[in-house]
């Protein structure tokens, strides 16, 4: 795979635009190990408090306070930054504090979906002299591996569901709707939208009753700078709650957090975990084990 996260170390300071979850902490730690000073903009109500201790410099803002972020990066002479972590997407309707700069950016966006918003913000940062680089910078080890990762192996019927769900997930991804679908017996039970993967699994799993198959892929033309699919223990906990049976994730194009804990939880519950790759002919490969 041609991984856009590889390359030179870049400028000494790394800006981190932090959302929720552990990913911003991991990015800050990895950057520090590479000798880079971390300048973090954390979001109130989303980012973890530990970021204050992990970062060399840290500013807490509310979602929409764009000028404060730009001024902070400019003051600390940041020339390179990453997006790391999640923002609860439904907050855009109820908990945003937009300043004049954010309102100006918002008016420039015709379609207010994930990619359009993030690309517009990345373009603005570029205009300000700040290069946005891949979120996997220094963290290639987090990329989801290919193969059957669980002790349980998929049945032929489950593989057919994965193939079916894969095409549906690619279709909704091409429309920038979401990255995950829940299926059973080649019927679509739920597609991820603004509510996120966990809620999509809950809805689809409840409709399935049990044995749902969850498929999560990158969007076509996925930008490695932001919004990569991510899987971790919380994903497995959600699947256990609805007695889901299979999780298939696009290998090399998604993040796997806490792999040991994640796979142990899946094995205890009898859940199949697949890292799947698509060939140039459109076939799906997941068997890379002896």
C-alpha positions in Angstrom: 0.0 0.0 0.0 1.2 3.5 -0.8 0.9 5.0 2.7 0.8 8.8 2.6 1.9 9.0 6.2 5.5 8.1 5.4 8.1 10.7 4.7 10.5 13.1 6.3 10.2 14.2 9.9 9.1 17.7 8.9 9.2 20.8 11.1 10.1 20.6 14.8 6.6 21.6 16.0 3.6 19.5 15.3 0.1 21.0 15.7 -2.6 18.6 16.8 -6.3 19.4 16.3 -7.7 17.0 18.9 -11.1 15.5 19.1 -12.2 12.7 21.5 -10.8 9.3 22.3 -7.2 8.1 22.8 -5.9 8.9 19.3 -4.8 12.5 20.1 -2.8 11.2 23.1 -1.2 8.5 21.0 -0.2 11.1 18.3 1.2 13.4 20.9 3.2 10.6 22.5 4.6 9.4 19.1 5.5 12.9 18.0 7.3 13.5 21.3 9.3 10.2 20.8 10.4 11.6 17.4 11.7 14.8 19.1 8.8 17.0 18.1 7.2 19.7 20.2 3.4 19.2 20.3 1.1 22.2 20.1 -2.4 20.9 20.8 -5.8 22.5 20.3 -8.3 20.4 22.4 -12.1 20.6 22.2 -14.1 21.1 25.4 -16.6 18.3 25.9 -14.7 16.0 23.5 -11.0 15.8 24.1 -9.5 14.0 27.1 -8.2 16.1 30.0 -4.9 14.2 29.9 -3.9 16.1 26.8 -3.0 19.1 29.0 -0.2 16.9 30.5 0.8 15.2 27.3 1.2 18.3 25.1 4.0 20.8 25.3 1.4 23.5 24.7 -2.3 23.1 24.9 -5.3 25.4 24.2 -8.9 24.4 25.1 -11.6 25.8 22.8 -15.2 25.2 22.1 -16.3 23.8 18.7 -16.3 26.6 16.2 -13.7 28.9 17.8 -11.6 28.8 14.7 -9.8 32.1 15.0 -8.5 31.2 18.5 -7.1 28.0 17.0 -5.4 29.9 14.1 -4.0 32.5 16.5 -2.6 29.8 18.8 -0.9 28.0 16.0 0.5 31.2 14.6 1.8 32.3 18.1 3.7 29.0 18.4 4.9 29.0 14.8 3.2 25.8 13.8 3.8 24.9 10.2 2.5 21.3 10.2 -0.5 19.8 11.9 -2.7 16.7 12.1 -6.4 16.0 12.8 -6.7 13.3 15.5 -9.7 12.0 17.3 -13.5 12.2 16.9 -16.0 15.0 17.1 -19.6 14.1 18.0 -21.2 15.1 14.7 -24.6 15.9 16.1 -23.0 18.7 18.1 -23.1 20.9 15.0 -26.8 21.3 15.6 -26.7 22.1 19.3 -23.3 23.0 20.8 -21.3 25.1 18.4 -19.8 28.5 19.3 -18.8 29.8 15.8 -16.7 32.9 15.6 -16.7 35.2 12.5 -13.9 33.2 10.9 -15.9 29.9 11.4 -19.1 31.5 10.0 -17.1 32.7 6.9 -15.8 29.1 6.4 -19.2 27.6 6.9 -20.7 29.8 4.2 -18.1 28.5 1.7 -19.2 24.9 2.2 -22.0 23.8 -0.1 -22.5 20.2 1.2 -22.0 20.0 5.0 -20.8 16.4 5.2 -17.7 15.1 6.9 -15.2 15.3 4.0 -16.5 18.7 2.8 -16.1 20.3 6.2 -12.7 18.8 6.9 -11.3 19.5 3.5 -12.5 23.1 3.7 -10.8 23.5 7.1 -7.6 21.9 5.8 -7.6 24.3 2.8 -7.9 27.2 5.2 -5.0 26.0 7.3 -3.0 25.6 4.1 -3.8 29.2 3.2 -2.5 30.2 6.6 0.8 28.4 5.9 0.0 25.3 7.9 0.3 21.9 6.1 -2.1 19.2 7.2 -0.5 15.8 7.1 -1.7 12.3 7.5 -3.3 11.4 10.8 -1.2 8.2 10.9 2.1 10.1 11.0 4.4 8.0 13.2 1.6 5.5 13.9 1.6 3.1 11.0 1.5 0.3 13.7 -2.2 1.2 14.4 -3.3 0.3 10.8 -5.7 -2.6 10.8 -3.9 -5.8 9.7 -5.2 -8.2 7.0 -6.4 -11.7 7.9 -8.6 -13.6 10.3 -7.6 -11.9 13.6 -10.0 -13.9 15.8 -10.0 -17.5 17.0 -13.4 -17.9 15.4 -13.5 -18.4 11.6 -16.3 -17.1 9.3 -18.8 -19.4 7.7 -19.5 -19.3 4.0 -22.7 -17.4 4.6 -21.0 -14.8 6.7 -18.4 -14.2 4.0 -21.3 -13.7 1.5 -22.7 -11.1 3.9 -19.3 -9.4 4.1 -19.1 -9.2 0.3 -22.7 -7.8 0.1 -22.1 -5.3 2.9 -18.8 -4.2 1.4 -20.5 -2.9 -1.8 -23.2 -1.2 0.3 -20.6 0.5 2.5 -18.6 1.7 -0.5 -21.7 3.1 -2.0 -22.7 5.1 1.1 -19.0 6.2 1.5 -19.0 7.6 -2.0 -21.9 9.8 -1.0 -20.0 10.8 2.2 -22.8 9.5 4.3 -20.8 7.0 6.5 -18.3 4.2 6.6 -20.2 1.3 8.2 -23.2 -1.0 7.4 -24.9 -3.7 9.4 -26.3 -6.7 7.4 -27.7 -10.2 7.9 -28.6 -12.7 5.2 -27.8 -10.1 2.5 -30.3 -7.6 3.8 -29.3 -4.1 5.0 -30.3 -3.5 8.5 -28.6 -0.2 9.2 -26.2 2.3 7.5 -24.0 4.7 9.5 -24.9 8.4 9.1 -24.3 11.3 11.4 -24.9 9.3 14.6 -21.7 7.2 14.2 -20.7 3.6 14.1 -21.7 2.6 17.6 -25.3 3.7 17.1 -25.5 2.1 13.7 -24.4 -1.2 15.2 -27.0 -0.8 18.0 -29.8 -0.2 15.5 -28.8 -2.9 13.1 -28.1 -5.4 15.7 -31.4 -4.9 17.4 -33.2 -5.5 14.1 -31.1 -8.6 13.4 -31.9 -10.1 16.8 -28.5 -11.8 16.6 -25.7 -12.8 14.2 -25.5 -9.4 12.5 -22.5 -8.8 10.3 -20.8 -5.4 10.6 -18.7 -4.1 7.7 -16.6 -0.9 8.0 -14.5 0.5 5.1 -12.8 3.6 4.1 -14.6 6.0 1.8 -13.6 5.9 -1.9 -10.8 8.4 -2.3 -10.4 8.5 1.5 -8.1 11.4 2.6 -5.6 9.9 5.0 -5.4 13.3 6.7 -8.6 12.8 8.6 -11.6 10.6 9.4 -10.1 7.2 9.0 -12.4 4.4 10.2 -11.5 3.3 13.7 -12.1 0.1 15.8 -11.5 -0.6 19.4 -12.9 -2.3 22.6 -15.9 0.0 22.6 -16.9 -1.4 19.1 -16.7 -4.9 20.4 -18.7 -4.1 23.5 -21.5 -2.6 21.3 -21.5 -5.8 19.1 -21.7 -8.0 22.2 -24.7 -6.0 23.5 -26.7 -7.0 20.3 -25.1 -10.5 19.8 -23.5 -9.5 16.5 -21.4 -12.2 14.9 -18.8 -10.7 12.5 -16.8 -7.5 12.2 -15.1 -7.0 8.8 -12.8 -4.0 8.4 -10.8 -2.7 5.5 -7.1 -3.7 6.1 -4.5 -1.0 6.0 -7.2 1.7 5.7 -8.6 1.8 9.3 -7.2 2.2 12.8 -7.2 -0.6 15.4 -6.9 0.7 19.0 -5.9 -1.6 21.9 -5.6 -4.6 19.6 -4.9 -7.1 22.4 -7.9 -6.1 24.5 -10.1 -5.8 21.4 -9.3 -9.3 20.1 -9.5 -10.9 23.6 -13.0 -9.4 24.0 -14.0 -10.7 20.6 -12.7 -14.2 21.3 -14.5 -14.4 24.6 -17.8 -13.5 22.8 -17.2 -15.7 19.8 -17.1 -12.8 17.4 -15.3 -13.1 14.1 -12.8 -10.3 13.2 -11.6 -9.9 9.7 -9.1 -7.6 8.1 -10.2 -7.5 4.4 -8.4 -6.1 1.4 -9.9 -5.5 -2.1 -7.9 -6.6 -5.1 -7.5 -4.7 -8.3 -10.2 -7.0 -9.8 -12.7 -6.2 -7.1 -12.3 -9.5 -5.2 -12.0 -9.5 -1.4 -9.1 -11.1 0.3 -8.9 -11.9 4.0 -7.0 -15.2 4.2 -3.4 -14.4 4.9 -2.9 -17.0 7.6 -1.5 -20.5 7.2 
